[in-house]
Amino acid sequence: MIEITSVNNEIVKEAVKLQQKKYRAESGKFLLEGFKSIHEAVKFGIQLDKVFVLKEKSAEYSFINTGIILTNNAVLKKIATTETPPEAVAVGIRPDNNVERLKNSKQVILLENISDAGNLGTIIRTAAAFGIGSIILYGETVDLYNPKCVRSTVGNLWKVNIVNLKTISELEYYFSDYERIATLPETENSVLLNNWYPSEKILVMFGSEADGLSDELKNYANKNLSIKMSKDVESLNLSVSAGIIMHKMNNR
């Protein structure tokens, strides 16, 4: 166990770089902020490279066997991405996600071109709560290991199989015999959520906050699904919409 109190320390500088997507991709590492995120990561077998812990809180992190660095608030504020720094920040090693697990997932969520890290994290947390088997990140969706996304999952990032797919041919390989749902604003061609009875094997596709689903995925769907809303409201927040639909998937 070592102690670092200078924000100019090279180990601290390397950790700060992980606030940027470029360095997360190059290193295969990411930041975990706060006790809940770190504890859940260890619980689910995520390898930690190092853990910066406020010196007076070190006893609470006795479940970590190696890599502890005792530090102060100044260093934690430098590394963390929140205005008020947590009592600990860890550097984690990105796990490998298993695309083949899609074959055993009967309920799958696809997120296309999602740009808001908070939305992505909230959807992952909700998917874990409702027992969704897998989540597909499709297109240019925000980095899964963006610190805001990791925080928003509240320790649930490891409880859902999450994979990246890029092409329709990949989707066809795994989901040719699934009910493939495009979530869209209400139209004459859509089924309302209250009238929808999910099949045993379903892929539900959500588009970006600004543009919705691409035409490519709309054409790939074999059913359109809409949530009935007041005519005075144009749309719901993406994570709210996803949560409502996942609740229905869980109670079919």
C-alpha positions as CSV (number, residue, x, y, z in Angstrom):
1,M,0.0,0.0,0.0
2,I,1.5,3.4,-1.0
3,E,0.4,7.0,-0.4
4,I,0.2,9.7,-3.1
5,T,-0.8,13.3,-2.1
6,S,0.4,15.3,-5.1
7,V,-1.8,16.0,-8.1
8,N,1.3,16.1,-10.3
9,N,2.3,12.5,-9.6
10,E,2.7,10.5,-12.8
11,I,0.3,7.8,-11.6
12,V,-2.3,10.4,-10.9
13,K,-1.8,12.0,-14.4
14,E,-2.2,8.6,-16.0
15,A,-5.5,8.1,-14.2
16,V,-6.8,11.5,-15.2
17,K,-6.2,10.6,-18.9
18,L,-9.0,8.0,-18.5
19,Q,-11.5,10.8,-18.4
20,Q,-11.0,10.9,-22.2
21,K,-12.5,8.2,-24.6
22,K,-9.2,8.1,-26.6
23,Y,-7.2,6.9,-23.6
24,R,-9.8,4.5,-22.4
25,A,-9.8,2.9,-25.8
26,E,-6.0,2.7,-26.0
27,S,-5.4,1.4,-22.5
28,G,-8.5,-0.9,-22.1
29,K,-9.0,0.8,-18.7
30,F,-11.8,3.0,-17.2
31,L,-12.7,4.9,-14.1
32,L,-15.0,3.7,-11.3
33,E,-16.1,6.4,-8.9
34,G,-17.4,5.8,-5.3
35,F,-17.9,2.8,-3.0
36,K,-21.0,1.3,-4.7
37,S,-19.4,1.2,-8.2
38,I,-16.1,-0.2,-6.9
39,H,-17.7,-2.8,-4.5
40,E,-20.0,-4.1,-7.3
41,A,-17.2,-4.3,-9.7
42,V,-15.1,-6.4,-7.3
43,K,-18.2,-8.6,-6.5
44,F,-18.7,-9.4,-10.2
45,G,-15.0,-10.2,-10.8
46,I,-13.9,-7.0,-12.6
47,Q,-10.1,-6.6,-12.3
48,L,-8.9,-3.3,-10.7
49,D,-5.6,-1.9,-11.7
50,K,-5.4,0.6,-8.8
51,V,-7.7,2.2,-6.3
52,F,-7.2,5.7,-4.9
53,V,-8.8,5.9,-1.5
54,L,-9.1,8.8,0.9
55,K,-6.7,7.8,3.7
56,E,-9.2,8.1,6.5
57,K,-11.6,5.8,4.7
58,S,-9.2,3.0,3.8
59,A,-10.6,0.6,6.4
60,E,-13.9,0.5,4.4
61,Y,-12.0,-0.9,1.4
62,S,-10.5,-3.9,3.1
63,F,-12.3,-6.1,0.5
64,I,-9.7,-5.0,-2.1
65,N,-6.5,-7.1,-1.8
66,T,-4.1,-5.1,-4.0
67,G,-3.6,-1.8,-5.7
68,I,-4.7,0.5,-2.9
69,I,-3.3,4.0,-3.0
70,L,-3.9,6.2,0.0
71,T,-4.6,9.8,-1.0
72,N,-6.3,13.1,-0.2
73,N,-9.3,15.1,-1.5
74,A,-7.1,17.1,-3.9
75,V,-6.0,14.0,-5.8
76,L,-9.5,12.5,-5.8
77,K,-10.9,15.8,-7.2
78,K,-8.3,15.8,-9.9
79,I,-9.1,12.2,-11.0
80,A,-12.9,12.2,-10.5
81,T,-15.4,13.6,-13.0
82,T,-17.9,14.9,-10.5
83,E,-18.0,18.4,-8.9
84,T,-17.7,16.8,-5.4
85,P,-15.2,14.0,-5.4
86,P,-16.1,10.6,-4.0
87,E,-14.0,8.9,-1.2
88,A,-12.5,6.6,-3.7
89,V,-11.8,6.3,-7.5
90,A,-10.6,3.0,-9.1
91,V,-9.0,2.3,-12.4
92,G,-10.7,-0.9,-13.8
93,I,-9.7,-3.2,-16.6
94,R,-12.4,-3.5,-19.3
95,P,-13.9,-7.0,-19.3
96,D,-14.5,-8.9,-22.6
97,N,-18.2,-9.2,-23.4
98,N,-19.3,-12.4,-25.1
99,V,-21.2,-11.8,-28.3
100,E,-22.2,-15.5,-28.4
101,R,-24.3,-15.0,-25.2
102,L,-26.8,-13.3,-27.6
103,K,-27.8,-16.8,-28.7
104,N,-29.1,-17.5,-25.2
105,S,-30.8,-14.2,-24.6
106,K,-34.5,-14.2,-25.3
107,Q,-35.1,-10.6,-24.4
108,V,-32.7,-8.2,-26.0
109,I,-32.6,-4.4,-26.2
110,L,-30.8,-2.5,-29.0
111,L,-29.7,1.1,-28.7
112,E,-28.8,2.9,-31.8
113,N,-26.7,6.1,-31.9
114,I,-27.5,7.0,-28.2
115,S,-25.5,10.2,-27.4
116,D,-26.3,10.8,-23.8
117,A,-24.2,8.8,-21.3
118,G,-26.6,9.3,-18.5
119,N,-29.4,7.9,-20.6
120,L,-27.3,4.8,-21.5
121,G,-26.4,4.2,-17.9
122,T,-30.0,4.5,-16.7
123,I,-31.2,2.1,-19.4
124,I,-28.5,-0.4,-18.3
125,R,-29.6,-0.1,-14.7
126,T,-33.2,-0.6,-15.6
127,A,-32.4,-3.6,-17.9
128,A,-30.6,-5.2,-14.9
129,A,-33.7,-4.6,-12.7
130,F,-36.1,-6.2,-15.2
131,G,-33.8,-9.2,-16.1
132,I,-33.2,-8.2,-19.7
133,G,-30.7,-10.8,-21.1
134,S,-28.5,-8.6,-23.4
135,I,-28.1,-5.0,-24.7
136,I,-26.7,-4.2,-28.1
137,L,-25.0,-0.9,-28.7
138,Y,-25.4,-0.2,-32.4
139,G,-24.0,2.5,-34.6
140,E,-22.2,5.4,-32.9
141,T,-23.6,5.0,-29.4
142,V,-21.7,6.8,-26.6
143,D,-18.8,5.0,-25.0
144,L,-20.1,2.4,-22.5
145,Y,-17.2,3.3,-20.2
146,N,-17.8,7.1,-20.2
147,P,-17.6,7.9,-16.4
148,K,-21.1,9.4,-16.5
149,C,-22.5,6.2,-17.9
150,V,-20.6,4.1,-15.4
151,R,-21.9,6.3,-12.5
152,S,-25.5,6.2,-13.9
153,T,-25.6,2.4,-13.8
154,V,-25.1,2.6,-10.0
155,G,-23.0,-0.6,-9.9
156,N,-25.2,-2.5,-12.4
157,L,-23.0,-2.4,-15.4
158,W,-21.8,-6.0,-14.9
159,K,-25.3,-7.5,-14.5
160,V,-26.3,-7.4,-18.2
161,N,-24.5,-8.8,-21.2
162,I,-23.6,-5.7,-23.4
163,V,-22.1,-6.0,-26.8
164,N,-21.4,-3.8,-29.9
165,L,-22.7,-4.8,-33.3
166,K,-22.3,-2.7,-36.5
167,T,-24.3,-4.3,-39.3
168,I,-27.7,-5.6,-40.2
169,S,-26.0,-8.9,-41.3
170,E,-24.8,-9.4,-37.7
171,L,-28.4,-8.8,-36.5
172,E,-29.8,-11.2,-39.0
173,Y,-27.4,-13.9,-37.8
174,Y,-28.7,-13.7,-34.2
175,F,-32.3,-12.5,-34.6
176,S,-33.8,-13.9,-37.8
177,D,-36.5,-15.8,-35.7
178,Y,-37.1,-13.1,-33.2
179,E,-40.0,-10.6,-32.9
180,R,-38.1,-7.5,-33.9
181,I,-39.7,-4.3,-32.5
182,A,-39.1,-0.8,-33.8
183,T,-40.1,1.8,-31.1
184,L,-41.7,4.7,-32.9
185,P,-44.1,7.6,-32.3
186,E,-47.7,6.5,-32.7
187,T,-48.8,5.9,-36.3
188,E,-51.6,3.9,-37.9
189,N,-49.1,1.1,-38.5
190,S,-48.0,0.8,-34.8
191,V,-49.3,-1.4,-32.0
192,L,-49.9,0.4,-28.8
193,L,-48.1,-0.8,-25.7
194,N,-51.3,-1.7,-23.9
195,N,-52.2,-4.0,-26.8
196,W,-48.8,-5.6,-27.2
197,Y,-48.2,-9.2,-25.9
198,P,-44.4,-9.9,-26.2
199,S,-43.3,-13.0,-27.9
200,E,-40.9,-15.4,-26.1
201,K,-38.0,-14.2,-28.1
202,I,-37.9,-10.4,-28.8
203,L,-35.5,-7.7,-29.9
204,V,-36.7,-4.2,-29.1
205,M,-34.9,-1.4,-30.9
206,F,-34.6,2.2,-29.6
207,G,-33.2,5.1,-31.6
208,S,-31.2,8.2,-30.7
209,E,-32.7,10.9,-28.5
210,A,-32.7,13.4,-31.4
211,D,-33.4,11.3,-34.5
212,G,-35.0,8.1,-33.4
213,L,-34.4,4.8,-35.3
214,S,-32.7,4.8,-38.7
215,D,-34.6,3.7,-41.7
216,E,-32.4,0.7,-41.9
217,L,-33.6,-0.6,-38.5
218,K,-37.2,0.5,-39.2
219,N,-37.1,-1.7,-42.3
220,Y,-35.5,-4.6,-40.3
221,A,-38.3,-4.6,-37.8
222,N,-41.3,-6.8,-38.2
223,K,-43.5,-4.8,-35.8
224,N,-43.8,-1.2,-34.7
225,L,-44.6,-0.3,-31.1
226,S,-45.8,3.0,-29.6
227,I,-46.6,4.3,-26.2
228,K,-49.9,6.1,-25.9
229,M,-49.4,9.6,-24.7
230,S,-51.3,12.8,-24.2
231,K,-51.5,14.8,-27.4
232,D,-50.0,17.8,-25.5
233,V,-46.7,15.9,-25.1
234,E,-44.5,15.3,-28.1
235,S,-42.2,12.6,-26.7
236,L,-40.8,10.9,-23.6
237,N,-37.2,10.8,-22.4
238,L,-35.5,7.9,-24.0
239,S,-34.6,6.1,-20.7
240,V,-38.2,6.6,-19.5
241,S,-39.6,5.1,-22.7
242,A,-37.2,2.2,-22.5
243,G,-38.1,1.6,-18.8
244,I,-41.8,1.5,-19.5
245,I,-41.3,-1.0,-22.4
246,M,-38.9,-3.2,-20.4
247,H,-41.5,-3.4,-17.6
248,K,-44.0,-4.7,-20.1
249,M,-41.4,-7.2,-21.4
250,N,-40.9,-8.4,-17.8
251,N,-44.6,-8.9,-17.2
252,R,-45.8,-10.4,-20.4
